[in-house]
């Protein structure tokens, strides 16, 4: 038997064994205990229900932060291009991208999206 076929069979066999062990352990009957399902708050009784609703304004601020964070991370290739090529096209495209970010920030600020408190 070739070594590649032997390695494939061993990998497949070990994967099947680990899968069977996982299925036996994970599908064991669990105990339905009330204390296990309650939230733990440093030994005190919970103050409120864990299913309380989250503020939609805070959620919107969080989404905007993620969008701007991703857009800022898109600026890093521009910095690398500036080091490699010192062309006006790279600088112009970077300035347009920054202006787009700035105008988006101004629109969100004018609509008072950033004030969530």
Biopython code that builds the backbone (N, CA, C, O; Angstrom):
import numpy as np
from Bio.PDB.StructureBuilder import StructureBuilder

atoms = [
    (1, "UNK", "N", (0.841, -1.161, 0.000)),
    (1, "UNK", "CA", (0.000, 0.000, 0.000)),
    (1, "UNK", "C", (0.897, 1.238, 0.000)),
    (1, "UNK", "O", (1.919, 1.279, 0.685)),
    (2, "UNK", "N", (0.509, 2.223, -0.760)),
    (2, "UNK", "CA", (1.331, 3.427, -0.811)),
    (2, "UNK", "C", (1.162, 4.209, 0.487)),
    (2, "UNK", "O", (0.166, 4.065, 1.196)),
    (3, "UNK", "N", (2.145, 5.024, 0.774)),
    (3, "UNK", "CA", (2.123, 5.779, 2.031)),
    (3, "UNK", "C", (1.020, 6.835, 2.033)),
    (3, "UNK", "O", (0.470, 7.152, 3.088)),
    (4, "UNK", "N", (0.693, 7.381, 0.864)),
    (4, "UNK", "CA", (-0.369, 8.381, 0.789)),
    (4, "UNK", "C", (-1.729, 7.754, 1.101)),
    (4, "UNK", "O", (-2.536, 8.338, 1.825)),
    (5, "UNK", "N", (-1.975, 6.575, 0.557)),
    (5, "UNK", "CA", (-3.228, 5.876, 0.833)),
    (5, "UNK", "C", (-3.300, 5.463, 2.300)),
    (5, "UNK", "O", (-4.355, 5.564, 2.928)),
    (6, "UNK", "N", (-2.186, 5.003, 2.839)),
    (6, "UNK", "CA", (-2.132, 4.630, 4.250)),
    (6, "UNK", "C", (-2.418, 5.849, 5.138)),
    (6, "UNK", "O", (-3.159, 5.737, 6.114)),
    (7, "UNK", "N", (-1.849, 6.987, 4.814)),
    (7, "UNK", "CA", (-2.066, 8.199, 5.593)),
    (7, "UNK", "C", (-3.532, 8.640, 5.498)),
    (7, "UNK", "O", (-4.112, 9.074, 6.493)),
    (8, "UNK", "N", (-4.127, 8.532, 4.318)),
    (8, "UNK", "CA", (-5.534, 8.887, 4.147)),
    (8, "UNK", "C", (-6.430, 7.979, 4.982)),
    (8, "UNK", "O", (-7.342, 8.461, 5.654)),
    (9, "UNK", "N", (-6.182, 6.681, 4.948)),
    (9, "UNK", "CA", (-6.997, 5.744, 5.721)),
    (9, "UNK", "C", (-6.857, 5.969, 7.222)),
    (9, "UNK", "O", (-7.844, 5.885, 7.953)),
    (10, "UNK", "N", (-5.655, 6.253, 7.686)),
    (10, "UNK", "CA", (-5.446, 6.526, 9.111)),
    (10, "UNK", "C", (-6.165, 7.804, 9.529)),
    (10, "UNK", "O", (-6.775, 7.853, 10.597)),
    (11, "UNK", "N", (-6.096, 8.826, 8.701)),
    (11, "UNK", "CA", (-6.779, 10.084, 9.008)),
    (11, "UNK", "C", (-8.285, 9.885, 9.036)),
    (11, "UNK", "O", (-8.961, 10.392, 9.931)),
    (12, "UNK", "N", (-8.809, 9.162, 8.076)),
    (12, "UNK", "CA", (-10.244, 8.894, 8.025)),
    (12, "UNK", "C", (-10.690, 8.070, 9.233)),
    (12, "UNK", "O", (-11.737, 8.343, 9.818)),
    (13, "UNK", "N", (-9.901, 7.066, 9.604)),
    (13, "UNK", "CA", (-10.243, 6.217, 10.745)),
    (13, "UNK", "C", (-10.230, 7.018, 12.040)),
    (13, "UNK", "O", (-11.145, 6.901, 12.854)),
    (14, "UNK", "N", (-9.201, 7.825, 12.230)),
    (14, "UNK", "CA", (-9.135, 8.651, 13.437)),
    (14, "UNK", "C", (-10.270, 9.666, 13.484)),
    (14, "UNK", "O", (-10.819, 9.933, 14.553)),
    (15, "UNK", "N", (-10.618, 10.225, 12.354)),
    (15, "UNK", "CA", (-11.737, 11.176, 12.311)),
    (15, "UNK", "C", (-13.042, 10.496, 12.692)),
    (15, "UNK", "O", (-13.844, 11.057, 13.438)),
    (16, "UNK", "N", (-13.253, 9.298, 12.184)),
    (16, "UNK", "CA", (-14.475, 8.565, 12.530)),
    (16, "UNK", "C", (-14.510, 8.217, 14.017)),
    (16, "UNK", "O", (-15.563, 8.302, 14.650)),
    (17, "UNK", "N", (-13.374, 7.830, 14.571)),
    (17, "UNK", "CA", (-13.318, 7.501, 15.999)),
    (17, "UNK", "C", (-13.627, 8.734, 16.840)),
    (17, "UNK", "O", (-14.416, 8.659, 17.781)),
    (18, "UNK", "N", (-13.012, 9.868, 16.510)),
    (18, "UNK", "CA", (-13.271, 11.099, 17.261)),
    (18, "UNK", "C", (-14.717, 11.555, 17.111)),
    (18, "UNK", "O", (-15.302, 12.073, 18.062)),
    (19, "UNK", "N", (-15.291, 11.371, 15.942)),
    (19, "UNK", "CA", (-16.687, 11.733, 15.725)),
    (19, "UNK", "C", (-17.610, 10.861, 16.569)),
    (19, "UNK", "O", (-18.579, 11.361, 17.139)),
    (20, "UNK", "N", (-17.324, 9.577, 16.653)),
    (20, "UNK", "CA", (-18.142, 8.683, 17.468)),
    (20, "UNK", "C", (-18.026, 9.029, 18.946)),
    (20, "UNK", "O", (-19.025, 9.006, 19.664)),
    (21, "UNK", "N", (-16.827, 9.347, 19.408)),
    (21, "UNK", "CA", (-16.639, 9.739, 20.810)),
    (21, "UNK", "C", (-17.396, 11.029, 21.102)),
    (21, "UNK", "O", (-18.041, 11.154, 22.143)),
    (22, "UNK", "N", (-17.318, 11.978, 20.191)),
    (22, "UNK", "CA", (-18.034, 13.249, 20.369)),
    (22, "UNK", "C", (-19.539, 13.027, 20.443)),
    (22, "UNK", "O", (-20.212, 13.613, 21.291)),
    (23, "UNK", "N", (-20.064, 12.197, 19.572)),
    (23, "UNK", "CA", (-21.509, 11.956, 19.559)),
    (23, "UNK", "C", (-21.960, 11.237, 20.824)),
    (23, "UNK", "O", (-23.045, 11.520, 21.334)),
    (24, "UNK", "N", (-21.149, 10.310, 21.344)),
    (24, "UNK", "CA", (-21.524, 9.616, 22.572)),
    (24, "UNK", "C", (-21.504, 10.566, 23.766)),
    (24, "UNK", "O", (-22.358, 10.468, 24.647)),
    (25, "UNK", "N", (-20.556, 11.468, 23.804)),
    (25, "UNK", "CA", (-20.452, 12.385, 24.939)),
    (25, "UNK", "C", (-21.498, 13.488, 24.861)),
    (25, "UNK", "O", (-22.105, 13.830, 25.876)),
    (26, "UNK", "N", (-21.718, 14.044, 23.687)),
    (26, "UNK", "CA", (-22.611, 15.199, 23.583)),
    (26, "UNK", "C", (-24.083, 14.829, 23.652)),
    (26, "UNK", "O", (-24.888, 15.666, 24.060)),
    (27, "UNK", "N", (-24.463, 13.647, 23.284)),
    (27, "UNK", "CA", (-25.865, 13.260, 23.290)),
    (27, "UNK", "C", (-26.247, 12.462, 24.533)),
    (27, "UNK", "O", (-27.245, 11.741, 24.523)),
    (28, "UNK", "N", (-25.474, 12.582, 25.586)),
    (28, "UNK", "CA", (-25.850, 11.913, 26.823)),
    (28, "UNK", "C", (-26.995, 12.681, 27.472)),
    (28, "UNK", "O", (-27.093, 13.897, 27.302)),
    (29, "UNK", "N", (-27.850, 12.005, 28.201)),
    (29, "UNK", "CA", (-28.979, 12.717, 28.819)),
    (29, "UNK", "C", (-28.468, 13.715, 29.854)),
    (29, "UNK", "O", (-27.650, 13.380, 30.710)),
    (30, "UNK", "N", (-28.959, 14.932, 29.759)),
    (30, "UNK", "CA", (-28.521, 15.971, 30.694)),
    (30, "UNK", "C", (-29.554, 16.137, 31.794)),
    (30, "UNK", "O", (-30.740, 15.869, 31.602)),
    (31, "UNK", "N", (-29.091, 16.576, 32.926)),
    (31, "UNK", "CA", (-29.976, 16.794, 34.056)),
    (31, "UNK", "C", (-30.650, 18.148, 33.919)),
    (31, "UNK", "O", (-29.994, 19.151, 33.638)),
    (32, "UNK", "N", (-31.940, 18.173, 34.114)),
    (32, "UNK", "CA", (-32.701, 19.416, 34.037)),
    (32, "UNK", "C", (-32.757, 20.026, 35.438)),
    (32, "UNK", "O", (-33.703, 19.787, 36.189)),
    (33, "UNK", "N", (-31.760, 20.799, 35.776)),
    (33, "UNK", "CA", (-31.693, 21.426, 37.089)),
    (33, "UNK", "C", (-31.924, 22.920, 36.918)),
    (33, "UNK", "O", (-31.323, 23.551, 36.049)),
    (34, "UNK", "N", (-32.798, 23.483, 37.752)),
    (34, "UNK", "CA", (-33.155, 24.894, 37.634)),
    (34, "UNK", "C", (-31.947, 25.795, 37.888)),
    (34, "UNK", "O", (-31.783, 26.807, 37.207)),
    (35, "UNK", "N", (-31.109, 25.447, 38.848)),
    (35, "UNK", "CA", (-29.970, 26.291, 39.183)),
    (35, "UNK", "C", (-28.959, 26.375, 38.043)),
    (35, "UNK", "O", (-28.253, 27.374, 37.906)),
    (36, "UNK", "N", (-28.892, 25.344, 37.241)),
    (36, "UNK", "CA", (-27.959, 25.381, 36.116)),
    (36, "UNK", "C", (-28.427, 26.329, 35.023)),
    (36, "UNK", "O", (-27.611, 26.840, 34.256)),
    (37, "UNK", "N", (-29.717, 26.567, 34.943)),
    (37, "UNK", "CA", (-30.249, 27.412, 33.885)),
    (37, "UNK", "C", (-30.389, 28.872, 34.290)),
    (37, "UNK", "O", (-30.660, 29.717, 33.438)),
    (38, "UNK", "N", (-30.214, 29.186, 35.555)),
    (38, "UNK", "CA", (-30.341, 30.573, 35.994)),
    (38, "UNK", "C", (-29.024, 31.306, 35.785)),
    (38, "UNK", "O", (-27.961, 30.688, 35.831)),
    (39, "UNK", "N", (-29.081, 32.620, 35.555)),
    (39, "UNK", "CA", (-27.844, 33.384, 35.378)),
    (39, "UNK", "C", (-27.099, 33.523, 36.702)),
    (39, "UNK", "O", (-27.711, 33.576, 37.769)),
    (40, "UNK", "N", (-25.801, 33.579, 36.620)),
    (40, "UNK", "CA", (-24.965, 33.707, 37.805)),
    (40, "UNK", "C", (-24.489, 35.142, 37.916)),
    (40, "UNK", "O", (-23.809, 35.647, 37.023)),
    (41, "UNK", "N", (-24.847, 35.808, 39.023)),
    (41, "UNK", "CA", (-24.410, 37.177, 39.252)),
    (41, "UNK", "C", (-23.720, 37.256, 40.606)),
    (41, "UNK", "O", (-24.284, 37.811, 41.549)),
    (42, "UNK", "N", (-22.543, 36.725, 40.718)),
    (42, "UNK", "CA", (-21.701, 36.821, 41.919)),
    (42, "UNK", "C", (-22.408, 36.304, 43.171)),
    (42, "UNK", "O", (-22.184, 36.839, 44.257)),
    (43, "UNK", "N", (-23.228, 35.312, 43.054)),
    (43, "UNK", "CA", (-23.873, 34.735, 44.214)),
    (43, "UNK", "C", (-25.158, 35.411, 44.625)),
    (43, "UNK", "O", (-25.832, 34.925, 45.534)),
    (44, "UNK", "N", (-25.529, 36.511, 43.996)),
    (44, "UNK", "CA", (-26.759, 37.214, 44.334)),
    (44, "UNK", "C", (-27.883, 36.745, 43.420)),
    (44, "UNK", "O", (-27.646, 36.154, 42.366)),
    (45, "UNK", "N", (-29.095, 37.018, 43.841)),
    (45, "UNK", "CA", (-30.239, 36.734, 42.977)),
    (45, "UNK", "C", (-30.206, 37.675, 41.781)),
    (45, "UNK", "O", (-29.791, 38.825, 41.922)),
    (46, "UNK", "N", (-30.628, 37.222, 40.620)),
    (46, "UNK", "CA", (-30.609, 38.111, 39.454)),
    (46, "UNK", "C", (-31.545, 39.297, 39.650)),
    (46, "UNK", "O", (-32.644, 39.163, 40.188)),
    (47, "UNK", "N", (-31.081, 40.464, 39.201)),
    (47, "UNK", "CA", (-31.849, 41.690, 39.371)),
    (47, "UNK", "C", (-33.000, 41.741, 38.379)),
    (47, "UNK", "O", (-34.127, 42.072, 38.745)),
    (48, "UNK", "N", (-32.719, 41.418, 37.144)),
    (48, "UNK", "CA", (-33.752, 41.490, 36.118)),
    (48, "UNK", "C", (-33.663, 40.255, 35.229)),
    (48, "UNK", "O", (-32.767, 39.422, 35.364)),
    (49, "UNK", "N", (-34.605, 40.173, 34.337)),
    (49, "UNK", "CA", (-34.621, 39.058, 33.397)),
    (49, "UNK", "C", (-33.464, 39.197, 32.412)),
    (49, "UNK", "O", (-33.108, 40.310, 32.024)),
    (50, "UNK", "N", (-32.891, 38.103, 32.017)),
    (50, "UNK", "CA", (-31.775, 38.142, 31.071)),
    (50, "UNK", "C", (-32.256, 38.436, 29.652)),
    (50, "UNK", "O", (-31.437, 38.710, 28.775)),
    (51, "UNK", "N", (-33.525, 38.386, 29.415)),
    (51, "UNK", "CA", (-34.083, 38.632, 28.092)),
    (51, "UNK", "C", (-34.519, 40.084, 27.918)),
    (51, "UNK", "O", (-35.447, 40.364, 27.159)),
    (52, "UNK", "N", (-33.863, 41.004, 28.611)),
    (52, "UNK", "CA", (-34.241, 42.410, 28.474)),
    (52, "UNK", "C", (-33.819, 42.927, 27.104)),
    (52, "UNK", "O", (-32.822, 42.485, 26.533)),
    (53, "UNK", "N", (-34.592, 43.862, 26.600)),
    (53, "UNK", "CA", (-34.321, 44.364, 25.253)),
    (53, "UNK", "C", (-33.157, 45.344, 25.266)),
    (53, "UNK", "O", (-32.936, 46.050, 26.250)),
    (54, "UNK", "N", (-32.425, 45.378, 24.173)),
    (54, "UNK", "CA", (-31.293, 46.280, 24.040)),
    (54, "UNK", "C", (-31.758, 47.538, 23.326)),
    (54, "UNK", "O", (-32.663, 47.496, 22.492)),
    (55, "UNK", "N", (-31.137, 48.645, 23.658)),
    (55, "UNK", "CA", (-31.500, 49.911, 23.039)),
    (55, "UNK", "C", (-31.165, 49.872, 21.550)),
    (55, "UNK", "O", (-30.058, 49.495, 21.166)),
    (56, "UNK", "N", (-32.123, 50.263, 20.718)),
    (56, "UNK", "CA", (-31.882, 50.252, 19.276)),
    (56, "UNK", "C", (-30.911, 51.344, 18.871)),
    (56, "UNK", "O", (-30.189, 51.198, 17.885)),
    (57, "UNK", "N", (-30.883, 52.445, 19.624)),
    (57, "UNK", "CA", (-29.928, 53.511, 19.301)),
    (57, "UNK", "C", (-28.500, 53.043, 19.576)),
    (57, "UNK", "O", (-27.581, 53.359, 18.821)),
    (58, "UNK", "N", (-28.320, 52.289, 20.659)),
    (58, "UNK", "CA", (-26.997, 51.743, 20.938)),
    (58, "UNK", "C", (-26.601, 50.735, 19.867)),
    (58, "UNK", "O", (-25.446, 50.705, 19.442)),
    (59, "UNK", "N", (-27.539, 49.916, 19.430)),
    (59, "UNK", "CA", (-27.259, 48.944, 18.382)),
    (59, "UNK", "C", (-26.874, 49.648, 17.084)),
    (59, "UNK", "O", (-25.959, 49.207, 16.389)),
    (60, "UNK", "N", (-27.562, 50.735, 16.755)),
    (60, "UNK", "CA", (-27.239, 51.503, 15.559)),
    (60, "UNK", "C", (-25.847, 52.118, 15.666)),
    (60, "UNK", "O", (-25.094, 52.138, 14.693)),
    (61, "UNK", "N", (-25.509, 52.621, 16.855)),
    (61, "UNK", "CA", (-24.171, 53.168, 17.065)),
    (61, "UNK", "C", (-23.113, 52.080, 16.918)),
    (61, "UNK", "O", (-22.041, 52.326, 16.364)),
    (62, "UNK", "N", (-23.405, 50.895, 17.404)),
    (62, "UNK", "CA", (-22.484, 49.773, 17.275)),
    (62, "UNK", "C", (-22.265, 49.397, 15.814)),
    (62, "UNK", "O", (-21.133, 49.150, 15.397)),
    (63, "UNK", "N", (-23.334, 49.354, 15.042)),
    (63, "UNK", "CA", (-23.217, 49.027, 13.616)),
    (63, "UNK", "C", (-22.418, 50.104, 12.891)),
    (63, "UNK", "O", (-21.583, 49.788, 12.044)),
    (64, "UNK", "N", (-22.667, 51.375, 13.214)),
    (64, "UNK", "CA", (-21.907, 52.462, 12.584)),
    (64, "UNK", "C", (-20.435, 52.385, 12.946)),
    (64, "UNK", "O", (-19.570, 52.633, 12.106)),
    (65, "UNK", "N", (-20.148, 52.041, 14.200)),
    (65, "UNK", "CA", (-18.749, 51.882, 14.596)),
    (65, "UNK", "C", (-18.083, 50.776, 13.789)),
    (65, "UNK", "O", (-16.952, 50.940, 13.331)),
    (66, "UNK", "N", (-18.766, 49.660, 13.611)),
    (66, "UNK", "CA", (-18.185, 48.564, 12.833)),
    (66, "UNK", "C", (-17.962, 48.965, 11.379)),
    (66, "UNK", "O", (-16.947, 48.607, 10.781)),
    (67, "UNK", "N", (-18.907, 49.706, 10.812)),
    (67, "UNK", "CA", (-18.752, 50.142, 9.423)),
    (67, "UNK", "C", (-17.552, 51.066, 9.289)),
    (67, "UNK", "O", (-16.732, 50.891, 8.388)),
    (68, "UNK", "N", (-17.441, 52.057, 10.185)),
    (68, "UNK", "CA", (-16.306, 52.971, 10.113)),
    (68, "UNK", "C", (-14.994, 52.261, 10.431)),
    (68, "UNK", "O", (-13.954, 52.608, 9.870)),
    (69, "UNK", "N", (-15.030, 51.290, 11.308)),
    (69, "UNK", "CA", (-13.819, 50.547, 11.628)),
    (69, "UNK", "C", (-13.332, 49.762, 10.417)),
    (69, "UNK", "O", (-12.131, 49.713, 10.151)),
    (70, "UNK", "N", (-14.245, 49.153, 9.689)),
    (70, "UNK", "CA", (-13.863, 48.423, 8.478)),
    (70, "UNK", "C", (-13.353, 49.388, 7.416)),
    (70, "UNK", "O", (-12.395, 49.082, 6.705)),
    (71, "UNK", "N", (-13.991, 50.554, 7.305)),
    (71, "UNK", "CA", (-13.538, 51.528, 6.312)),
    (71, "UNK", "C", (-12.152, 52.060, 6.653)),
    (71, "UNK", "O", (-11.341, 52.295, 5.757)),
    (72, "UNK", "N", (-11.876, 52.248, 7.927)),
    (72, "UNK", "CA", (-10.543, 52.699, 8.325)),
    (72, "UNK", "C", (-9.510, 51.614, 8.026)),
    (72, "UNK", "O", (-8.390, 51.916, 7.616)),
    (73, "UNK", "N", (-9.885, 50.356, 8.230)),
    (73, "UNK", "CA", (-8.933, 49.286, 7.913)),
    (73, "UNK", "C", (-8.685, 49.184, 6.410)),
    (73, "UNK", "O", (-7.663, 48.645, 5.986)),
    (74, "UNK", "N", (-9.613, 49.699, 5.601)),
    (74, "UNK", "CA", (-9.392, 49.719, 4.153)),
    (74, "UNK", "C", (-8.392, 50.797, 3.740)),
    (74, "UNK", "O", (-7.939, 50.813, 2.596)),
    (75, "UNK", "N", (-8.048, 51.693, 4.659)),
    (75, "UNK", "CA", (-7.053, 52.721, 4.350)),
    (75, "UNK", "C", (-5.624, 52.179, 4.365)),
    (75, "UNK", "O", (-4.741, 52.781, 3.753)),
    (76, "UNK", "N", (-5.377, 51.079, 5.035)),
    (76, "UNK", "CA", (-4.018, 50.563, 5.150)),
    (76, "UNK", "C", (-3.362, 50.236, 3.811)),
    (76, "UNK", "O", (-2.171, 50.504, 3.655)),
    (77, "UNK", "N", (-4.074, 49.674, 2.838)),
    (77, "UNK", "CA", (-3.413, 49.472, 1.540)),
    (77, "UNK", "C", (-2.985, 50.778, 0.875)),
    (77, "UNK", "O", (-2.004, 50.800, 0.132)),
    (78, "UNK", "N", (-3.712, 51.864, 1.136)),
    (78, "UNK", "CA", (-3.301, 53.157, 0.584)),
    (78, "UNK", "C", (-1.942, 53.577, 1.132)),
    (78, "UNK", "O", (-1.102, 54.094, 0.395)),
    (79, "UNK", "N", (-1.728, 53.356, 2.426)),
    (79, "UNK", "CA", (-0.445, 53.727, 3.019)),
    (79, "UNK", "C", (0.691, 52.910, 2.416)),
    (79, "UNK", "O", (1.791, 53.423, 2.210)),
    (80, "UNK", "N", (0.424, 51.649, 2.136)),
    (80, "UNK", "CA", (1.435, 50.813, 1.499)),
    (80, "UNK", "C", (1.713, 51.291, 0.076)),
    (80, "UNK", "O", (2.862, 51.286, -0.367)),
    (81, "UNK", "N", (0.668, 51.705, -0.642)),
    (81, "UNK", "CA", (0.863, 52.211, -1.999)),
    (81, "UNK", "C", (1.635, 53.524, -2.008)),
    (81, "UNK", "O", (2.409, 53.787, -2.928)),
    (82, "UNK", "N", (1.427, 54.342, -0.992)),
    (82, "UNK", "CA", (2.168, 55.602, -0.923)),
    (82, "UNK", "C", (3.654, 55.326, -0.757)),
    (82, "UNK", "O", (4.486, 56.028, -1.330)),
    (83, "UNK", "N", (3.989, 54.307, 0.025)),
    (83, "UNK", "CA", (5.402, 53.974, 0.205)),
    (83, "UNK", "C", (6.006, 53.396, -1.070)),
    (83, "UNK", "O", (7.168, 53.657, -1.381)),
    (84, "UNK", "N", (5.223, 52.610, -1.810)),
    (84, "UNK", "CA", (5.751, 52.000, -3.028)),
    (84, "UNK", "C", (5.759, 52.970, -4.206)),
    (84, "UNK", "O", (6.757, 53.077, -4.919)),
    (85, "UNK", "N", (4.662, 53.666, -4.408)),
    (85, "UNK", "CA", (4.546, 54.605, -5.524)),
    (85, "UNK", "C", (4.131, 55.953, -4.964)),
    (85, "UNK", "O", (3.121, 56.053, -4.268)),
    (86, "UNK", "N", (4.858, 56.930, -5.245)),
    (86, "UNK", "CA", (4.507, 58.267, -4.783)),
    (86, "UNK", "C", (3.822, 59.003, -5.927)),
    (86, "UNK", "O", (4.362, 59.969, -6.466)),
    (87, "UNK", "N", (2.633, 58.540, -6.293)),
    (87, "UNK", "CA", (1.933, 59.139, -7.422)),
    (87, "UNK", "C", (0.757, 59.973, -6.934)),
    (87, "UNK", "O", (0.251, 59.788, -5.828)),
    (88, "UNK", "N", (0.346, 60.879, -7.776)),
    (88, "UNK", "CA", (-0.777, 61.740, -7.417)),
    (88, "UNK", "C", (-2.095, 60.980, -7.483)),
    (88, "UNK", "O", (-3.048, 61.342, -6.793)),
    (89, "UNK", "N", (-2.166, 59.934, -8.300)),
    (89, "UNK", "CA", (-3.394, 59.144, -8.395)),
    (89, "UNK", "C", (-3.693, 58.433, -7.074)),
    (89, "UNK", "O", (-4.845, 58.368, -6.645)),
    (90, "UNK", "N", (-2.657, 57.905, -6.438)),
    (90, "UNK", "CA", (-2.839, 57.234, -5.151)),
    (90, "UNK", "C", (-3.282, 58.243, -4.100)),
    (90, "UNK", "O", (-4.196, 57.975, -3.320)),
    (91, "UNK", "N", (-2.632, 59.405, -4.082)),
    (91, "UNK", "CA", (-2.993, 60.441, -3.111)),
    (91, "UNK", "C", (-4.416, 60.944, -3.351)),
    (91, "UNK", "O", (-5.162, 61.169, -2.399)),
    (92, "UNK", "N", (-4.791, 61.120, -4.608)),
    (92, "UNK", "CA", (-6.124, 61.606, -4.935)),
    (92, "UNK", "C", (-7.197, 60.590, -4.534)),
    (92, "UNK", "O", (-8.231, 60.966, -3.981)),
    (93, "UNK", "N", (-6.960, 59.324, -4.806)),
    (93, "UNK", "CA", (-7.946, 58.305, -4.432)),
    (93, "UNK", "C", (-8.045, 58.172, -2.913)),
    (93, "UNK", "O", (-9.129, 57.925, -2.384)),
    (94, "UNK", "N", (-6.925, 58.334, -2.212)),
    (94, "UNK", "CA", (-6.961, 58.282, -0.751)),
    (94, "UNK", "C", (-7.729, 59.474, -0.188)),
    (94, "UNK", "O", (-8.503, 59.319, 0.757)),
    (95, "UNK", "N", (-7.525, 60.648, -0.749)),
    (95, "UNK", "CA", (-8.254, 61.832, -0.290)),
    (95, "UNK", "C", (-9.755, 61.701, -0.570)),
    (95, "UNK", "O", (-10.572, 62.124, 0.248)),
    (96, "UNK", "N", (-10.120, 61.130, -1.698)),
    (96, "UNK", "CA", (-11.536, 60.926, -2.005)),
    (96, "UNK", "C", (-12.174, 59.940, -1.012)),
    (96, "UNK", "O", (-13.312, 60.129, -0.581)),
    (97, "UNK", "N", (-11.436, 58.904, -0.664)),
    (97, "UNK", "CA", (-11.937, 57.925, 0.297)),
    (97, "UNK", "C", (-12.112, 58.560, 1.674)),
    (97, "UNK", "O", (-13.112, 58.313, 2.347)),
    (98, "UNK", "N", (-11.152, 59.370, 2.094)),
    (98, "UNK", "CA", (-11.254, 60.045, 3.387)),
    (98, "UNK", "C", (-12.394, 61.053, 3.376)),
    (98, "UNK", "O", (-13.103, 61.184, 4.374)),
    (99, "UNK", "N", (-12.588, 61.769, 2.266)),
    (99, "UNK", "CA", (-13.714, 62.698, 2.169)),
    (99, "UNK", "C", (-15.050, 61.956, 2.233)),
    (99, "UNK", "O", (-16.000, 62.444, 2.845)),
    (100, "UNK", "N", (-15.127, 60.795, 1.611)),
    (100, "UNK", "CA", (-16.341, 59.989, 1.687)),
    (100, "UNK", "C", (-16.632, 59.583, 3.130)),
    (100, "UNK", "O", (-17.780, 59.636, 3.570)),
    (101, "UNK", "N", (-15.601, 59.179, 3.864)),
    (101, "UNK", "CA", (-15.772, 58.847, 5.275)),
    (101, "UNK", "C", (-16.224, 60.060, 6.074)),
    (101, "UNK", "O", (-17.108, 59.958, 6.925)),
    (102, "UNK", "N", (-15.618, 61.206, 5.797)),
    (102, "UNK", "CA", (-15.942, 62.427, 6.530)),
    (102, "UNK", "C", (-17.378, 62.869, 6.261)),
    (102, "UNK", "O", (-18.085, 63.255, 7.192)),
    (103, "UNK", "N", (-17.818, 62.819, 5.007)),
    (103, "UNK", "CA", (-19.194, 63.204, 4.694)),
    (103, "UNK", "C", (-20.201, 62.225, 5.301)),
    (103, "UNK", "O", (-21.282, 62.633, 5.724)),
    (104, "UNK", "N", (-19.856, 60.954, 5.344)),
    (104, "UNK", "CA", (-20.721, 59.984, 6.026)),
    (104, "UNK", "C", (-20.836, 60.287, 7.505)),
    (104, "UNK", "O", (-21.915, 60.167, 8.086)),
    (105, "UNK", "N", (-19.727, 60.681, 8.119)),
    (105, "UNK", "CA", (-19.747, 61.060, 9.529)),
    (105, "UNK", "C", (-20.590, 62.308, 9.748)),
    (105, "UNK", "O", (-21.334, 62.385, 10.726)),
    (106, "UNK", "N", (-20.485, 63.290, 8.848)),
    (106, "UNK", "CA", (-21.291, 64.508, 8.973)),
    (106, "UNK", "C", (-22.785, 64.215, 8.841)),
    (106, "UNK", "O", (-23.592, 64.788, 9.572)),
    (107, "UNK", "N", (-23.157, 63.334, 7.925)),
    (107, "UNK", "CA", (-24.569, 62.978, 7.760)),
    (107, "UNK", "C", (-25.097, 62.302, 9.025)),
    (107, "UNK", "O", (-26.194, 62.616, 9.488)),
    (108, "UNK", "N", (-24.321, 61.380, 9.581)),
    (108, "UNK", "CA", (-24.759, 60.701, 10.798)),
    (108, "UNK", "C", (-24.816, 61.662, 11.974)),
    (108, "UNK", "O", (-25.691, 61.535, 12.831)),
    (109, "UNK", "N", (-23.911, 62.607, 12.028)),
    (109, "UNK", "CA", (-23.913, 63.588, 13.103)),
    (109, "UNK", "C", (-25.112, 64.531, 12.966)),
    (109, "UNK", "O", (-25.726, 64.897, 13.968)),
    (110, "UNK", "N", (-25.450, 64.929, 11.732)),
    (110, "UNK", "CA", (-26.584, 65.832, 11.532)),
    (110, "UNK", "C", (-27.915, 65.150, 11.839)),
    (110, "UNK", "O", (-28.871, 65.815, 12.238)),
    (111, "UNK", "N", (-27.987, 63.844, 11.660)),
    (111, "UNK", "CA", (-29.213, 63.109, 11.981)),
    (111, "UNK", "C", (-29.254, 62.670, 13.442)),
    (111, "UNK", "O", (-30.179, 61.973, 13.859)),
    (112, "UNK", "N", (-28.256, 63.078, 14.215)),
    (112, "UNK", "CA", (-28.130, 62.775, 15.646)),
    (112, "UNK", "C", (-28.152, 61.276, 15.924)),
    (112, "UNK", "O", (-28.726, 60.820, 16.913)),
    (113, "UNK", "N", (-27.528, 60.534, 15.048)),
    (113, "UNK", "CA", (-27.425, 59.092, 15.250)),
    (113, "UNK", "C", (-26.365, 58.787, 16.295)),
    (113, "UNK", "O", (-26.466, 57.789, 17.009)),
    (114, "UNK", "N", (-25.354, 59.631, 16.392)),
    (114, "UNK", "CA", (-24.237, 59.367, 17.286)),
    (114, "UNK", "C", (-24.553, 59.688, 18.742)),
    (114, "UNK", "O", (-23.767, 59.339, 19.622)),
    (115, "UNK", "N", (-25.667, 60.336, 19.022)),
    (115, "UNK", "CA", (-26.049, 60.666, 20.392)),
    (115, "UNK", "C", (-27.061, 59.644, 20.879)),
    (115, "UNK", "O", (-28.258, 59.803, 20.636)),
    (116, "UNK", "N", (-26.617, 58.619, 21.546)),
    (116, "UNK", "CA", (-27.499, 57.530, 21.937)),
    (116, "UNK", "C", (-27.879, 57.572, 23.405)),
    (116, "UNK", "O", (-28.714, 56.778, 23.836)),
    (117, "UNK", "N", (-27.309, 58.452, 24.173)),
    (117, "UNK", "CA", (-27.629, 58.522, 25.612)),
    (117, "UNK", "C", (-28.832, 59.410, 25.829)),
    (117, "UNK", "O", (-29.262, 59.600, 26.967)),
]
sb = StructureBuilder()
sb.init_structure("model")
sb.init_model(0)
sb.init_chain("A")
sb.init_seg("    ")
for serial, (resi, resn, name, xyz) in enumerate(atoms, 1):
    if name == "N":
        sb.init_residue(resn, " ", resi, " ")
    sb.init_atom(name, np.array(xyz, "f"), 0.0, 1.0, " ", f" {name:<3s}", serial, name[0])
structure = sb.get_structure()
